[in-house]
Amino acid sequence: MTIAAENAGANFSRPASSGARQKMIAKLRGNALPIAITLASLLAGAIYTWAVGEDANWDWQNYHEYNVWAVLNGRYDIDALPAGFQTYFNPAVYFPVYALRHLLPAPYGLLIIGAVHGLNLTLVYLLSRVLLQNAATTGAVAASVLIAACGPMTLSEVGTSFSDILTALPIVAGFALILSAGESHRLRYILAGLLLGAAVGLKLTNAVFALAAAAAVLVAARPLLAMTCLGLGGAIGALATGGAWSLMLWREMGNPIFPLFNGVFQSKELQPSNIMDTQFLPRGIWDALAYPFYWLLGDNRSSEYPFRDARFAAAMVLALVGIAARLARHGAIFTRRDVQFFVLFAVSYAAWLGLFSIQRYAIVLELLCGPLIVLLLSRVMTGAPAMVLRDGRWMPAGAVIVAVAVAIASWSQPADWWRRPWSNSYQPKISARLDQPAAYFLLDKPIAYVAPLLPPRSRFYQIADIALPVMPDGKFDRRIRAGLEDPLPGGAWELHIRGKPFRQDLLERYGLAIDGSRSCVEIEGVQLATAIEACPLIRREK
């Protein structure tokens, strides 16, 4: 009986084991697609970085490289504003690219960064599934990802040191958590807040997306609970990534976000004014409404360099069509989640347009246009015939979505922030005349990226920044004068970009002039065919 009972027990357990195995196989199959898309996203980012070349963007030359190097080498107590007012931007977000660029030989460090940037496509895929629900066909989701992948600013930043595309990762992930949260999902709201707050702490311009998230949770089923959880997570996230830096700025400069909003905080190291770049802002309401159509035609009034993009114009037209369809059908065609997403996008876009209108800062919006356009098309065509008329022939609705995505992707033209071929990666040779530690006066921007290339005990003083001039008898002025009283073995030199006019008169303030009896030397610039000239200085005769 014992043997029979054991056999019976064994036979009884086999179906359960078989069922568990089948469930495990089904689970693995269900996870296979997200894993494949994640791997494809990583690979796409790395391949694109390899194809376009080594990053040499203006901001990397000015402060992305210098700020991290300055923290690691204690330069904030030695130098005087080498990167101008950007010297005091939070450097935390630039540590990954700095580490990879210096620890690994070219091109491997930036290929890894490009792969990480590619993960934005995985997040767009997940967000699209959350939004489309039953309408998330393979074609619809693929169209959403394709539109996102071909954003002109997104492509321009893949594999670079820019933080806009890197901080897009926590922002899009935070949005996905908000849109997928139910009435009792407090943890998702807290996590969303953590991610969005962390993005703001790393880069203050991301505040427009935190504002949009706050507006979107007002449409949630339980807005008070959602807002409380989001705010709690946001505060923790912002303090984690930006709290220490802001505390240092408050202690050293009297302004926790120095040099920004100095009209409010009034640090003594800067004029009591608010630094704002208004050159890209629209000139009125009609101009603002026309921006998406400017971009459609290749008008780059919101960017330093040319680009072309149809996605925002398509989204605006489809939004109007969606409103018309809603009114015509006398019934709801959009879900609560759809409305939340529309609020997220609209508030983000309006805040970005009103405060900055700097195209690079809109990378999150570029990515979100993929799900937005596909969602609008899907909802507008819901309940309509399965086929739509085109040139006298019927075309499947799913094919319309894919065709629109292909058209938008094909029309996109990315901006170019300067790259150089991997076959000629940046490895400048420094003249033997600059072997000794010296004091370097920077009379131009961007030049600070050469500071790590020069002898470690050197000092670097930027005296030509328009936005943050050295205040007379301020901390930096006194530091420069003290440095001149304690000369270094290599003497004093000025640095400027070859071929550009520079203000020699600024040297007079410190009793210096270019020594015409000695020749200048050149340092190869990271941008092809450019150079930085270093000219020796002498004390002016009184």
ROPA-585722 format. One record per residue (C-alpha): x, z, y. Coordinates in pm, whole numbers, plus 50000, padded with zeros to 5 digits. Layout:
N
XZY...
This chain:
542
500005000050000502855007250236504344972650183500944956550222500284976050539503654965650679502974929450593499564931650752501094947251063503714920251075501124893151036498944909651300501824910551551502814874151514499994859451727500784884352001504464874851994503544838251993501184843652285503844862152483506304834152414503834808152534503184828052850506914830152914507314792652864504404785853097505914808953357509274791453333507584757853372505704770753674508964782253832510834750353745509494730354039510324756054312513784760454160514314722754150513174719354512515494747654617518454730954448517514697254598517264713054945520724728754911522174695854791520484675755068521954698355338525444696455190525354658555143524124652755497526914674755635529444654755435528014622055565527984630455939531344648055970532914679556111531014698956374532534697756724529574708156939529924720357300528644755457227531114760156941533894749957179532624774057441531494806057269530484803556901534134804456791535514826657066532884854357053533404861656683537184859956718536964883357018535004909556822537384907756525540464910656747539314935357012539414909657293536464922957494538784949057648541534923657722540054890257832537774882158124534794859958039536654831157865533314815557765531644822958097528264840258087527854831157717530764854657636528234882957607525674865857381525214884257050527894869856816526384883356491524634850756401527914831256426529884852656179528854832655867530004798955999533174814556145534044830755812533384799555606535204777055851538314798955841538334811055481537744777155317539524744055380537594715755539535024703955454533884731055211532964758255460530634736455663529214720555347528044755155243526524760955587524784727155562523404736755220522014769155364520394749755647518784727555383516834757655254514454752355545512934724355336512194748555053510374771055298508394741355431507424733155073506194768855013504374769955347502674736755268501444750454935500054781255111498224760555371496934731655163495814752054862493734728654640494704698854855498414704654780498914672854581502404660654504502064633254766500774656755037503504682654985506194655854964504914640755291505094674755460508684680255345509704644755445508424649055799510224682455829513454668655683513734640755941513344661056259515864647756513517044682056627516954695656273519224667956149521494671456452522194708056367522674705755990526184717455906526934730256257527454764256419524144762356610521934792356541518574775256602518484759956253519884791356087517354814956247514594790256158514914803655802513584838855873511034825456122509434800055886509564825655604507874851255829505154826455920504584818855551504174856055477501634860055758499594830255643499644841355279498734877755351495314890455250493334919755390495384945755202498824929555215500444954255454503874948855303503764911555377503064918155743505894943455757508294919055591507164891255826507834914356119511274922855983512194886255953510864876356295512374906856462515734899556302515574863856436514854876756787517704901956768520094874056672518854849456937516584861057217514954827057269513204832256934510904856557113508434827757160507854827456783507374865056768504784861557044503024834356844503004856256533501364884356730498704860156851498094846756500497474880856341494644886056591492794860256382493484879656060490684896855869491964931255980493854923956305494634959956404496284967956072498104934656068499384939156424500584974656354502504964256043503934933256211505054953356515506674980356301508624954756100509544935456413511004965956586513104974956281514314938956239515284934756605517144967956612518984959256290520414926456419520604931956794520404969156858524104977356838525074948157062522414956957321523564993257320527134981957388525964959557674523924987857822526895011457806529504986857932527474964858168524364984458258522164956658118521104956257749520714918257747523564910157991523844885958161520144877058128517474891658356520044907458582517484905758862515754933558667518664953958529521114946858815524484950758648527274953258904529214925858721526764898658823524634888959117521114904359093519504871958976517984858258656519984831058481517494804058383518064768058281515104750258440516394714458430514264705058128510974720958234507964698358300507074692358664503354698658623500494700258375500224662458328503964659958280503784687758021500984670157832503014637957833506184653057679505284644057316504804607857423508094607757615509804617957290507904591057102509444565057334512954579857322512834596657663515164626657621514244646357935514214678257724517704673257579521224665857695521564637357446519214609357334516764613757049513434598756941510544615956767506934607056687505814639556521504564658256826502584628556954501064623956607500184660956588498514660156931496424629456848495414643856509494464676956669492044658456898490684638956600490254671756413488264686956698486074656056717485504656956340484534693556356481964686556629480614655656453480064672956121478374703956269480184725256016483494742055952486274719755822489064744755893489594777855711490644810855870494174804255746494114769755910493074785356241495854811256213498364783456162497014763956458497364795056675500934800356552501894765056639500004762456969501274795457111504844788256999504744753757156503144765157483505594794157522508584772157441507434744957681506734769357964509904789957929512604765857811511614730157716515074728057560514634706057256517154724257038515084755957065512114737556910513584732456563511024756356413508274735556570509834703656431509764718656083506184731056123505004696456230505294685355867502674709755732500614706456051500254668556037499514668255664496994696755700495154679155982495034646455791493844664055477491084683455651489884653955859489594632355548487884659655343484354648655269485104613755397485264584555154488154586554915489324553755060489854544155421489674509255565492884492255671493164455155744490034448055546491384465855237490654500555106493584524855101493584558254913493474588755144496584603054977498424570855049497484574055418499224608055434502364594355271502354563355495502094584755810504974606455690507164576355616506394561355957507304593656139510484598155937511524561955993511004564356370513064596156413516474593156575518634624656570520644636956865524434638656844526234670556950529664655856865531224653156522534584641056398535354624356061536424646855774539464624355727540654636556067539594673156068540644694356363544184708156314545924706356652549644710856700550574735256975553564727357198556634749457157556384756657531553294777457453554924798357181555224829457397552254851857489550984842457834548114846958077545764817058075543404809758362540494787858247539314764058517536764745358308534294748458019534274745457721537844756757655537624791257494537894777057141541654772257187542204809557249542634817356875545224789456852547574805257108549874835757063547824867156981549024888357275547934862057529545184869257782542354845957883540584846658219537674823458305537384820458683535344788358718531954797658566529174790158815526524811658649528764842258613531484842058877533994870458875532684896659118535194908159383536594942359288534454942358974535614951158625536874916158547538524911058883540454943458841541414933958485542844900558600544844916358881546174943458651547244916458406549164898258678550984930358763552044932958399553304897658327553744884357974556884866357846555224832157862554184836258226550864822558357549154789158286545934772358382543754753058136541434724058216539974693858035542044662658083540484637058315537884660458463538044673658819538804710658833539014736159114542634744859180541494764059487540124791559261543734801159183544354810059547542224841159512544914855259283547874841859479548644814659224549324777259237550274750258987554044747458953554754711159042558394714158931557384717258566555284693558362551974701958199551474700857822548434689757622546454705957344544434681457134540704686157192538244689956905536194661157039537934628456960540064613257237539974644957448542674670057537543104702757721545904703157977547944734658022549854736058351552344763558442551554785658741553704802459002553054828059272552094811859601554364818659894552684840160157
